[in-house]
Amino acid sequence: MTPEMKYVAMIYGNPANRDLFTAEEWLKVLAMQEACNEMCRSSGEPLEAYGLENAAGRCSAHHGTV
């Protein structure tokens, strides 16, 4: 039986804004995210994450054409 989804979080990362963070700030952000991930894993909640490509490398299909 597949567990029922309780929550969904979609995080948009703007490449232009990523450069605004210092390396130290990124380490803090990543540590906070990992703490959240660990809280979900330890509670038994399913957890998945997928990285998406930047908009610059994306193409769209419309009415059967790409």
VMD Tcl script that draws the C-alpha trace (Angstrom):
set ca {
  {0.00 0.00 0.00}
  {1.37 3.41 -0.96}
  {1.35 5.93 1.91}
  {-0.96 8.90 1.52}
  {0.78 12.21 0.81}
  {0.34 14.72 3.63}
  {2.53 17.60 2.54}
  {4.19 18.94 -0.57}
  {6.79 21.69 -0.68}
  {7.98 23.24 -3.89}
  {11.00 25.46 -3.62}
  {11.92 27.69 -6.51}
  {15.60 28.55 -6.83}
  {16.34 31.61 -8.91}
  {19.92 31.31 -10.25}
  {20.34 35.09 -10.14}
  {19.52 35.14 -6.43}
  {21.84 32.26 -5.54}
  {24.85 34.49 -6.08}
  {23.57 36.84 -3.36}
  {24.42 34.30 -0.64}
  {27.92 33.97 0.75}
  {29.45 30.51 1.15}
  {28.86 30.75 4.91}
  {25.18 31.64 4.39}
  {24.75 28.69 2.02}
  {26.17 26.33 4.65}
  {23.58 27.61 7.14}
  {20.73 27.23 4.63}
  {21.83 23.69 3.74}
  {22.14 22.75 7.42}
  {18.60 24.00 8.09}
  {17.28 22.02 5.12}
  {19.08 18.87 6.23}
  {17.64 19.28 9.77}
  {14.16 19.48 8.27}
  {14.84 16.44 6.07}
  {16.09 14.45 9.07}
  {13.01 15.40 11.12}
  {10.79 14.02 8.33}
  {12.86 10.85 7.91}
  {12.96 10.14 11.64}
  {9.18 10.55 11.92}
  {8.69 7.88 9.29}
  {7.31 10.32 6.72}
  {8.32 9.51 3.13}
  {10.69 12.12 1.78}
  {11.78 12.71 -1.80}
  {13.55 15.58 -3.50}
  {14.10 16.28 -7.17}
  {16.28 18.95 -8.68}
  {14.89 20.62 -11.76}
  {16.91 22.20 -14.52}
  {17.19 25.96 -14.89}
  {14.71 27.72 -17.14}
  {17.53 28.55 -19.58}
  {17.89 24.86 -20.43}
  {14.20 24.10 -20.57}
  {12.02 23.58 -23.62}
  {8.25 23.34 -23.83}
  {5.97 21.21 -25.95}
  {2.86 22.85 -27.36}
  {0.30 21.02 -29.47}
  {2.71 18.25 -30.42}
  {5.68 20.47 -31.30}
  {8.80 21.13 -29.27}
}
mol new
graphics top color blue
foreach p $ca { graphics top sphere $p radius 0.5 }
foreach p [lrange $ca 0 end-1] q [lrange $ca 1 end] { graphics top cylinder $p $q radius 0.2 }
display resetview
